Amino acid sequence: MLSDRDYMREEDHGTRLSWTVMLLIALVVVFAADEIAKAYLGLSLQQHGALSSSVWRSGWVWQLVTFQFLHGSFTHLFFNGLGVWMFGRPIEAAFGGRRMLGLWMAGGLVGGLLQLVISAAFPNQFSSDVVGASAGLMTFLAIFCRLEPDARILLAMIVPVPARFLFYFSVGVAVFFIVVPSRDGVAHAAHLGGLLFGWFWVQSGYYRGEGLWDRLTEAWHRWNQQLQKRRAPARQAQGRIIKPSFRSDSAPTPAKELSDSEFIAREVDPILEKIARDGIASLTAAERQTLEAARKKVTRR
């Protein structure tokens, strides 16, 4: 859950404005600059900053970032800004401002790429010219709804619905209007990309401080242990037992192989140092198992 202290990140208390507020200010400043340029110079930042097929044709890769700060109208900016305010603040409180901003940018990048791919595949049905912060906003929405599924959210500012319903509803709307293209000016593929990125970030365990490599290592270690257990009876029948030769670096040493003092010195102390240095959220699942084994040892004394 977003309120769990294990997932908290401490911020620089000297910063007066939250990162969410600074992001909103940046969106407003860019919108104002675009409108001023249109009014007095006859130019638009969207000419080179909006997401378009120029990413492929001309190598304008910066558009994957700049399109997220641009908006087509004040109404467009207002509703995106409102969403960023609603979902950005709890995510910032739980994971820190820098990570919140990184998630917004990454979700926008994934959403923009999906929009470009679908637009290239179906150029007559989809336009690749996209502006807006909504892809990153959809990432915020997905993360919040997956971690707080029972929270109540006002759908269309009127109907209270569980957060889990809002997530599935948003995915359904995006998929429907990709399958049945509409001319409503909404980048549904970008929305879907942001939603999927947020879902993957939670589902993969990154929100707990666990990386994909940690999960793969843990799964490989479990599989190897099961394999060795199956082979053990056959080896005993042959009059010899071969101990498993593989041990993941992140796997804890079984408590029964070491004395209490050796177990604490070799296995527990490095983990405690890691907690002091990087926080408890940095531990892998295997390291958490080691701490649990140490706790049981102390309890049995």
VOBA-1610 file (N, C-alpha, C; in pm, whole numbers, padded with zeros to 5 digits, always signed):
BEGIN
Met+00084-00119+00000Met+00000+00000+00000Met+00087+00124+00000Leu+00033+00233-00051Leu+00109+00356-00059Leu+00147+00410+00078Ser+00072+00372+00181Ser+00101+00423+00313Ser+00204+00342+00390Asp+00249+00230+00336Asp+00345+00143+00404Asp+00480+00214+00415Arg+00536+00220+00536Arg+00661+00292+00554Arg+00778+00224+00485Asp+00766+00094+00458Asp+00873+00026+00387Asp+00898+00085+00251Tyr+00798+00151+00194Tyr+00813+00202+00059Tyr+00836+00352+00057Met+00852+00415+00174Met+00870+00558+00180Met+01011+00596+00135Arg+01022+00712+00079Arg+01151+00767+00040Arg+01162+00906+00101Glu+01272+00932+00170Glu+01287+01062+00232Glu+01328+01164+00128Glu+01269+01282+00139Glu+01297+01389+00046Glu+01385+01494+00112Asp+01439+01583+00032Asp+01516+01695+00081Asp+01420+01793+00148His+01431+01805+00282His+01336+01889+00353His+01361+02037+00327Gly+01474+02069+00263Gly+01498+02209+00231Gly+01420+02257+00110Thr+01361+02164+00034Thr+01283+02203-00083Thr+01146+02254-00039Arg+01115+02375-00073Arg+00990+02436-00028Arg+00871+02383-00108Leu+00888+02371-00237Leu+00779+02323-00321Leu+00794+02174-00346Ser+00681+02104-00345Ser+00687+01961-00376Ser+00717+01943-00524Trp+00764+01825-00558Trp+00795+01795-00698Trp+00669+01796-00783Thr+00559+01756-00725Thr+00433+01759-00799Thr+00397+01902-00837Val+00412+01994-00742Val+00383+02134-00770Val+00479+02190-00874Met+00606+02154-00864Met+00704+02203-00962Met+00674+02150-01101Leu+00627+02026-01110Leu+00588+01971-01240Leu+00470+02049-01297Leu+00373+02080-01214Leu+00257+02157-01259Leu+00299+02296-01305Ile+00390+02358-01233Ile+00440+02491-01272Ile+00508+02482-01408Ala+00587+02378-01429Ala+00655+02361-01558Ala+00554+02348-01671Leu+00447+02272-01649Leu+00344+02255-01753Leu+00277+02389-01785Val+00251+02468-01682Val+00187+02599-01703Val+00281+02694-01776Val+00408+02695-01736Val+00505+02785-01800Val+00521+02751-01948Val+00532+02624-01980Val+00547+02584-02121Val+00423+02621-02201Phe+00305+02600-02142Phe+00181+02638-02212Phe+00177+02788-02237Ala+00214+02868-02136Ala+00214+03014-02152Ala+00314+03057-02259Ala+00433+02995-02259Ala+00534+03030-02359Ala+00485+02997-02499Asp+00416+02885-02514Asp+00362+02847-02644Asp+00257+02946-02692Glu+00169+02986-02601Glu+00064+03082-02639Glu+00122+03218-02674Ile+00224+03263-02600Ile+00288+03392-02629Ile+00358+03388-02764Ala+00426+03276-02792Ala+00494+03262-02921Ala+00395+03265-03037Lys+00277+03204-03018Lys+00175+03207-03122Lys+00123+03348-03144Ala+00100+03421-03033Ala+00037+03552-03042Ala+00130+03658-03100Tyr+00257+03654-03064Tyr+00347+03764-03100Tyr+00449+03728-03207Leu+00477+03600-03224Leu+00578+03561-03322Leu+00521+03478-03435Gly+00397+03437-03422Gly+00337+03353-03525Gly+00399+03215-03530Leu+00460+03173-03420Leu+00525+03043-03413Leu+00460+02959-03304Ser+00484+02831-03308Ser+00431+02741-03207Ser+00538+02641-03167Leu+00552+02619-03036Leu+00646+02519-02988Leu+00607+02380-03033Gln+00481+02363-03067Gln+00434+02232-03109Gln+00485+02192-03247Gln+00531+02290-03322Gln+00579+02260-03457Gln+00695+02160-03454His+00781+02176-03356His+00894+02084-03343His+00888+02002-03215Gly+00797+02038-03124Gly+00793+01970-02996Gly+00685+01865-02983Ala+00578+01873-03065Ala+00472+01772-03057Ala+00522+01639-03111Leu+00471+01531-03056Leu+00509+01398-03101Leu+00453+01372-03240Ser+00539+01334-03332Ser+00496+01312-03470Ser+00584+01206-03534Ser+00552+01173-03657Ser+00631+01073-03730Ser+00772+01122-03759Ser+00802+01248-03729Ser+00937+01301-03748Ser+01038+01229-03659Val+00989+01165-03554Val+01078+01085-03470Val+01145+00977-03554Trp+01067+00915-03647Trp+01124+00812-03734Trp+01194+00875-03854Arg+01125+00970-03918Arg+01174+01022-04047Arg+01295+01113-04032Ser+01297+01195-03930Ser+01404+01295-03917Ser+01489+01277-03793Gly+01459+01178-03712Gly+01538+01155-03592Gly+01514+01256-03482Trp+01395+01313-03477Trp+01363+01414-03375Trp+01320+01343-03246Val+01413+01273-03185Val+01379+01190-03069Val+01340+01274-02947Trp+01379+01402-02946Trp+01343+01485-02831Trp+01192+01500-02818Gln+01118+01475-02925Gln+00973+01488-02919Gln+00911+01390-02819Leu+00980+01278-02792Leu+00929+01181-02695Leu+00926+01239-02554Val+00999+01347-02531Val+00998+01417-02402Val+00916+01544-02410Thr+00941+01625-02514Thr+00878+01758-02520Thr+00726+01752-02535Phe+00674+01649-02599Phe+00529+01644-02619Phe+00455+01636-02488Gln+00522+01584-02384Gln+00457+01567-02255Gln+00433+01700-02183Phe+00506+01804-02222Phe+00492+01935-02158Phe+00399+02028-02235Leu+00361+01991-02356Leu+00278+02077-02441Leu+00131+02039-02431His+00043+02138-02449His-00101+02113-02445His-00171+02196-02552Gly-00282+02140-02602Gly-00351+02204-02713Gly-00441+02318-02672Ser-00485+02322-02548Ser-00576+02427-02502Ser-00567+02437-02350Phe-00627+02543-02297Phe-00627+02560-02152Phe-00707+02448-02085Thr-00817+02406-02147Thr-00898+02297-02091Thr-00817+02168-02086His-00742+02142-02192His-00655+02024-02197His-00555+02029-02082Leu-00491+02144-02062Leu-00394+02161-01955Leu-00461+02147-01818Phe-00579+02204-01802Phe-00646+02205-01672Phe-00675+02062-01625Phe-00735+01981-01711Phe-00774+01847-01668Phe-00653+01755-01649Asn-00551+01769-01734Asn-00428+01692-01711Asn-00360+01735-01582Gly-00357+01868-01559Gly-00297+01917-01436Gly-00372+01871-01313Leu-00504+01867-01322Leu-00585+01819-01209Leu-00553+01673-01179Gly-00540+01592-01282Gly-00506+01451-01262Gly-00367+01433-01203Val-00271+01511-01253Val-00136+01503-01198Val-00137+01541-01049Trp-00216+01642-01013Trp-00226+01685-00874Trp-00290+01575-00787Met-00395+01512-00838Met-00466+01412-00759Met-00382+01287-00734Phe-00315+01237-00838Phe-00244+01110-00825Phe-00094+01128-00803Gly-00040+01242-00842Gly+00104+01264-00824Gly+00143+01282-00679Arg+00058+01350-00601Arg+00091+01377-00461Arg+00105+01250-00377Pro+00010+01155-00381Pro+00030+01033-00301Pro+00148+00949-00348Ile+00175+00950-00479Ile+00289+00874-00529Ile+00419+00939-00484Glu+00423+01072-00486Glu+00541+01142-00436Glu+00562+01116-00288Ala+00452+01117-00211Ala+00462+01093-00067Ala+00515+00954-00037Ala+00479+00857-00120Ala+00519+00718-00096Ala+00656+00685-00149Phe+00693+00738-00266Phe+00816+00695-00332Phe+00917+00807-00353Gly+00881+00930-00320Gly+00975+01041-00339Gly+00951+01117-00467Gly+00988+01245-00464Gly+00960+01331-00578Gly+01037+01295-00703Arg+01164+01258-00686Arg+01244+01224-00804Arg+01190+01100-00874Arg+01151+01001-00794Arg+01095+00881-00856Arg+00960+00910-00919Met+00881+00996-00853Met+00752+01034-00911Met+00771+01098-01047Leu+00867+01191-01057Leu+00892+01258-01185Leu+00946+01158-01288Gly+01033+01068-01244Gly+01085+00966-01336Gly+00977+00874-01389Leu+00882+00838-01303Leu+00771+00754-01347Leu+00684+00826-01449Trp+00660+00955-01425Trp+00580+01033-01520Trp+00648+01039-01657Met+00778+01067-01656Met+00851+01075-01782Met+00857+00940-01852Ala+00883+00833-01776Ala+00894+00700-01836Ala+00759+00654-01891Gly+00652+00680-01815Gly+00519+00643-01865Gly+00483+00718-01991Gly+00520+00847-01996Gly+00496+00924-02118Gly+00576+00872-02236Leu+00700+00830-02208Leu+00785+00776-02314Leu+00726+00647-02371Val+00684+00556-02282Val+00625+00430-02328Val+00495+00457-02404Gly+00411+00546-02349Gly+00287+00580-02418Gly+00312+00643-02554Gly+00411+00733-02562Gly+00443+00795-02690Gly+00492+00694-02793Leu+00575+00601-02750Leu+00625+00499-02843Leu+00511+00411-02894Leu+00420+00373-02804Leu+00306+00290-02848Leu+00219+00367-02946Gln+00199+00496-02920Gln+00121+00579-03011Gln+00187+00586-03148Leu+00319+00601-03151Leu+00391+00608-03278Leu+00383+00477-03355Val+00397+00366-03283Val+00394+00235-03350Val+00257+00209-03411Ile+00151+00235-03335Ile+00016+00212-03388Ile-00016+00308-03500Ser+00031+00432-03489Ser+00008+00530-03596Ser+00080+00490-03724Ala+00200+00433-03709Ala+00275+00388-03828Ala+00209+00267-03892Ala+00150+00180-03808Ala+00085+00059-03860Ala-00049+00091-03927Phe-00120+00192-03872Phe-00252+00229-03926Phe-00258+00380-03946Pro-00185+00432-04045Pro-00175+00577-04063Pro-00307+00644-04098Asn-00400+00571-04158Asn-00526+00632-04198Asn-00624+00645-04081Gln-00604+00567-03976Gln-00696+00569-03861Gln-00642+00649-03742Phe-00508+00659-03732Phe-00450+00724-03615Phe-00353+00833-03657Ser-00355+00940-03581Ser-00259+01049-03603Ser-00150+01037-03499Ser-00025+01057-03543Ser+00087+01050-03449Ser+00117+01185-03386Asp+00048+01293-03430Asp+00071+01425-03373Asp+00001+01434-03238Val+00079+01428-03132Val+00024+01417-02997Val+00093+01517-02905Val+00015+01580-02817Val+00070+01663-02709Val-00008+01631-02582Gly+00054+01655-02467Gly-00017+01639-02341Gly+00056+01552-02241Ala+00023+01574-02115Ala+00085+01501-02004Ala+00008+01377-01965Ser-00092+01339-02045Ser-00186+01235-02001Ser-00126+01095-02001Ala-00024+01067-02083Ala+00035+00932-02081Ala+00103+00908-01946Gly+00180+01006-01899Gly+00240+00994-01766Gly+00136+00994-01657Leu+00029+01072-01676Leu-00081+01073-01580Leu-00144+00935-01569Met-00160+00865-01680Met-00216+00730-01677Met-00124+00633-01599Thr+00005+00658-01605Thr+00097+00578-01523Thr+00070+00602-01375Phe+00053+00728-01336Phe+00017+00759-01197Phe-00111+00687-01157Leu-00213+00696-01244Leu-00342+00635-01214Leu-00327+00484-01194Ala-00250+00419-01282Ala-00234+00274-01273Ala-00164+00235-01144Ile-00059+00307-01107Ile+00015+00275-00985Ile-00074+00292-00863Phe-00146+00405-00857Phe-00233+00430-00743Phe-00342+00323-00733Cys-00406+00292-00844Cys-00516+00197-00843Cys-00470+00055-00811Arg-00350+00019-00851Arg-00300-00115-00822Arg-00257-00129-00676Leu-00206-00019-00616Leu-00159-00026-00479Leu-00268+00008-00378Glu-00368+00083-00420Glu-00480+00119-00332Glu-00612+00083-00402Pro-00636-00046-00428Pro-00751-00086-00509Pro-00886-00054-00447Asp-00892-00038-00315Asp-01020-00013-00248Asp-01047+00135-00223Ala-00952+00221-00260Ala-00973+00365-00242Ala-01089+00411-00331Arg-01164+00509-00282Arg-01279+00561-00357Arg-01238+00683-00438Ile-01270+00681-00567Ile-01237+00790-00657Ile-01366+00836-00726Leu-01381+00966-00742Leu-01501+01020-00807Leu-01484+01012-00959Leu-01559+00922-01021Leu-01558+00909-01166Leu-01636+01025-01225Ala-01572+01100-01318Ala-01631+01220-01377Ala-01667+01322-01269Met-01592+01319-01158Met-01612+01413-01046Met-01748+01397-00979Ile-01818+01285-01006Ile-01954+01269-00952Ile-01972+01135-00884Val-01944+01025-00957Val-01977+00890-00909Val-01857+00830-00836Pro-01871+00795-00707Pro-01760+00730-00636Pro-01746+00583-00677Val-01628+00544-00717Val-01603+00406-00759Val-01474+00358-00695Pro-01457+00226-00675Pro-01330+00174-00625Pro-01219+00200-00726Ala-01100+00222-00677Ala-00987+00252-00765Ala-00962+00140-00865Arg-00980+00014-00822Arg-00958-00097-00915Arg-01051-00088-01035Phe-01176-00043-01011Phe-01270-00028-01121Phe-01223+00079-01218Leu-01171+00190-01166Leu-01124+00298-01252Leu-01009+00252-01340Phe-00920+00168-01285Phe-00809+00117-01365Phe-00860+00033-01481Tyr-00946-00066-01451Tyr-00996-00153-01557Tyr-01083-00074-01656Phe-01157+00021-01607Phe-01239+00105-01695Phe-01149+00184-01790Ser-01041+00241-01739Ser-00950+00320-01823Ser-00884+00233-01929Val-00842+00112-01890Val-00783+00020-01987Val-00885-00018-02093Gly-01009-00046-02050Gly-01113-00085-02145Gly-01144+00025-02245Val-01152+00149-02198Val-01179+00262-02288Val-01066+00277-02389Ala-00941+00269-02342Ala-00827+00285-02432Ala-00825+00176-02539Val-00846+00051-02496Val-00844-00060-02592Val-00958-00048-02692Phe-01076-00010-02644Phe-01192+00000-02733Phe-01168+00102-02844Phe-01116+00219-02807Phe-01099+00324-02907Phe-00972+00305-02991Ile-00889+00208-02954Ile-00782+00167-03045Ile-00837+00070-03149Val-00920-00024-03102Val-00982-00120-03194Val-01083-00050-03285Val-01160+00043-03228Val-01259+00120-03304Val-01214+00266-03303Pro-01128+00306-03396Pro-01071+00441-03393Pro-01179+00550-03398Ser-01154+00654-03321Ser-01244+00769-03320Ser-01165+00894-03354Arg-01235+00998-03388Arg-01172+01125-03420Arg-01193+01224-03307Asp-01181+01176-03183Asp-01206+01263-03069Asp-01083+01342-03027Gly-00970+01322-03097Gly-00849+01396-03064Gly-00776+01345-02942Val-00816+01231-02888Val-00752+01173-02770Val-00656+01064-02814Ala-00534+01066-02759Ala-00432+00966-02794Ala-00452+00842-02707His-00547+00759-02745His-00581+00642-02662His-00466+00543-02653Ala-00387+00530-02759Ala-00274+00438-02754Ala-00170+00487-02653Ala-00149+00617-02647Ala-00056+00673-02548Ala-00108+00648-02407His-00239+00662-02389His-00299+00633-02258His-00275+00487-02219Leu-00298+00397-02314Leu-00281+00254-02285Leu-00135+00224-02250Gly-00042+00286-02323Gly+00099+00264-02292Gly+00134+00309-02151Gly+00082+00425-02109Gly+00106+00471-01973Gly+00046+00380-01869Leu-00076+00332-01894Leu-00141+00240-01800Leu-00064+00109-01787Leu-00020+00054-01899Leu+00053-00072-01896Leu+00187-00058-01826Phe+00252+00056-01847Phe+00381+00077-01779Phe+00362+00083-01628Gly+00261+00157-01583Gly+00234+00165-01440Gly+00199+00029-01381Trp+00118-00048-01453Trp+00082-00182-01408Trp+00206-00270-01397Phe+00293-00266-01497Phe+00415-00348-01497Phe+00507-00307-01383Trp+00517-00178-01356Trp+00606-00130-01250Trp+00564-00186-01115Val+00435-00193-01091Val+00385-00251-00966Val+00396-00403-00969Gln+00353-00465-01078Gln+00347-00611-01087Gln+00486-00673-01077Ser+00587-00606-01130Ser+00722-00662-01132Ser+00792-00649-00998Gly+00735-00572-00905Gly+00796-00557-00773Gly+00889-00439-00760Tyr+00903-00357-00866Tyr+00992-00242-00858Tyr+00949-00145-00748Tyr+00820-00137-00720Tyr+00773-00042-00619Tyr+00819-00082-00479Arg+00861-00207-00460Arg+00914-00252-00332Arg+01065-00236-00324Gly+01125-00184-00428Gly+01270-00176-00432Gly+01334-00299-00490Glu+01254-00394-00536Glu+01306-00516-00597Glu+01316-00495-00748Gly+01426-00537-00805Gly+01442-00528-00949Gly+01405-00658-01018Leu+01393-00652-01149Leu+01359-00772-01225Leu+01467-00878-01210Trp+01595-00835-01203Trp+01704-00931-01188Trp+01694-01005-01055Asp+01655-00933-00948Asp+01639-00998-00818Asp+01534-01107-00825Arg+01424-01078-00893Arg+01317-01177-00904Arg+01360-01299-00985Leu+01433-01276-01094Leu+01480-01388-01176Leu+01580-01473-01098Thr+01669-01407-01022Thr+01767-01480-00942Thr+01700-01565-00836Glu+01600-01506-00769Glu+01527-01580-00666Glu+01454-01700-00725Ala+01389-01680-00842Ala+01317-01790-00906Ala+01413-01902-00948Trp+01531-01864-01001Trp+01629-01965-01041Trp+01680-02043-00920His+01701-01975-00808His+01750-02042-00688His+01646-02142-00636Arg+01519-02103-00633Arg+01414-02194-00588Arg+01406-02316-00678Trp+01413-02294-00808Trp+01407-02406-00903Trp+01525-02500-00883Asn+01644-02443-00861Asn+01762-02525-00842Asn+01753-02606-00714Gln+01700-02547-00607Gln+01685-02621-00482Gln+01589-02739-00498Gln+01478-02716-00567Gln+01383-02824-00591Gln+01446-02935-00673Leu+01526-02899-00772Leu+01593-02998-00856Leu+01690-03082-00775Gln+01765-03016-00686Gln+01861-03089-00605Gln+01792-03183-00507Lys+01676-03142-00453Lys+01601-03229-00362Lys+01553-03355-00432Arg+01513-03340-00558Arg+01467-03456-00633Arg+01580-03553-00664Arg+01699-03500-00683Arg+01813-03584-00718Arg+01875-03651-00595Ala+01852-03593-00476Ala+01918-03643-00355Ala+01888-03790-00327Pro+01762-03837-00332Pro+01736-03981-00304Pro+01813-04075-00395Ala+01824-04040-00522Ala+01896-04127-00614Ala+02044-04132-00579Arg+02100-04021-00536Arg+02241-04020-00500Arg+02265-04099-00372Gln+02171-04091-00277Gln+02184-04168-00154Gln+02180-04318-00183Ala+02095-04356-00278Ala+02086-04498-00313Ala+02216-04550-00372Gln+02293-04463-00433Gln+02420-04503-00492Gln+02533-04500-00390Gly+02499-04465-00263Gly+02600-04466-00158Gly+02681-04340-00148Arg+02643-04237-00219Arg+02717-04112-00210Arg+02618-03997-00228Ile+02643-03891-00155Ile+02558-03773-00161Ile+02643-03657-00210Ile+02596-03594-00313Ile+02666-03477-00369Ile+02586-03354-00332Lys+02648-03262-00260Lys+02579-03139-00222Lys+02558-03050-00344Pro+02452-02975-00345Pro+02428-02884-00458Pro+02547-02792-00479Ser+02589-02781-00604Ser+02705-02700-00636Ser+02670-02555-00664Phe+02542-02528-00690Phe+02501-02392-00725Phe+02440-02322-00606Arg+02483-02200-00583Arg+02418-02116-00482Arg+02420-01974-00534Ser+02303-01913-00544Ser+02296-01775-00588Ser+02365-01686-00486Asp+02434-01582-00535Asp+02502-01488-00445Asp+02403-01422-00350Ser+02278-01408-00395Ser+02180-01342-00311Ser+02106-01437-00219Ala+02132-01569-00231Ala+02060-01667-00150Ala+02122-01678-00012Pro+02042-01689+00094Pro+02096-01700+00228Pro+02156-01837+00254Thr+02264-01841+00334Thr+02323-01968+00375Thr+02232-02033+00477Pro+02193-02159+00461Pro+02103-02223+00556Pro+02158-02212+00697Ala+02067-02181+00792Ala+02111-02156+00928Ala+02175-02279+00990Lys+02132-02400+00954Lys+02180-02522+01018Lys+02324-02554+00979Glu+02380-02496+00876Glu+02516-02525+00834Glu+02618-02445+00914Leu+02577-02340+00986Leu+02668-02253+01057Leu+02627-02243+01203Ser+02725-02212+01287Ser+02691-02179+01425Ser+02623-02043+01427Asp+02562-02011+01543Asp+02489-01884+01552Asp+02581-01765+01524Ser+02699-01765+01584Ser+02790-01651+01566Ser+02838-01642+01422Glu+02870-01758+01361Glu+02914-01756+01221Glu+02802-01710+01129Phe+02680-01756+01155Phe+02566-01717+01072Phe+02543-01566+01077Ile+02549-01509+01199Ile+02526-01364+01212Ile+02638-01286+01146Ala+02763-01330+01166Ala+02877-01256+01109Ala+02880-01261+00957Arg+02851-01381+00902Arg+02863-01397+00756Arg+02740-01353+00680Glu+02622-01373+00739Glu+02499-01351+00663Glu+02421-01228+00708Val+02412-01207+00839Val+02323-01102+00890Val+02389-00966+00890Asp+02515-00958+00935Asp+02581-00828+00947Asp+02586-00751+00815Pro+02621-00817+00701Pro+02621-00742+00575Pro+02483-00687+00538Ile+02378-00761+00574Ile+02243-00714+00543Ile+02208-00593+00629Leu+02247-00597+00756Leu+02221-00482+00843Leu+02296-00358+00795Glu+02417-00378+00745Glu+02492-00265+00690Glu+02422-00210+00565Lys+02366-00298+00485Lys+02294-00254+00364Lys+02171-00174+00402Ile+02099-00217+00509Ile+01981-00144+00553Ile+02020-00004+00601Ala+02131+00005+00677Ala+02176+00134+00727Ala+02218+00226+00613Arg+02271+00166+00505Arg+02319+00246+00394Arg+02210+00283+00295Asp+02125+00185+00258Asp+02029+00207+00150Asp+01883+00199+00193Gly+01856+00159+00319Gly+01717+00147+00362Gly+01666+00005+00345Ile+01561-00028+00420Ile+01507-00165+00419Ile+01444-00201+00285Ala+01396-00098+00211Ala+01332-00127+00082Ala+01430-00178-00021Ser+01562-00164+00005Ser+01663-00209-00092Ser+01689-00359-00084Leu+01634-00427+00018Leu+01662-00569+00035Leu+01591-00654-00069Thr+01659-00759-00110Thr+01596-00857-00200Thr+01513-00954-00115Ala+01432-01033-00182Ala+01351-01131-00111Ala+01439-01232-00037Ala+01551-01272-00097Ala+01640-01368-00032Ala+01701-01310+00095Glu+01736-01181+00091Glu+01792-01118+00210Glu+01688-01106+00322Arg+01564-01081+00283Arg+01457-01077+00383Arg+01440-01216+00450Gln+01456-01322+00372Gln+01448-01457+00427Gln+01561-01483+00526Thr+01679-01430+00497Thr+01792-01444+00588Thr+01763-01377+00721Leu+01707-01255+00717Leu+01672-01185+00841Leu+01568-01262+00920Glu+01472-01324+00850Glu+01370-01403+00918Glu+01433-01524+00986Ala+01529-01587+00919Ala+01599-01702+00980Ala+01675-01658+01104Ala+01737-01539+01099Ala+01811-01488+01215Ala+01715-01460+01331Arg+01597-01406+01298Arg+01500-01378+01402Arg+01457-01506+01473Lys+01436-01613+01397Lys+01395-01740+01455Lys+01506-01798+01544Lys+01632-01779+01503Lys+01742-01827+01584Lys+01744-01759+01720Val+01728-01625+01717Val+01729-01549+01841Val+01612-01588+01930Thr+01496-01614+01868Thr+01374-01648+01945Thr+01392-01782+02016Arg+01462-01877+01953Arg+01478-02010+02013Arg+01576-02013+02129Arg+01655-01908+02143Arg+01754-01907+02252Arg+01687-01902+02388
//
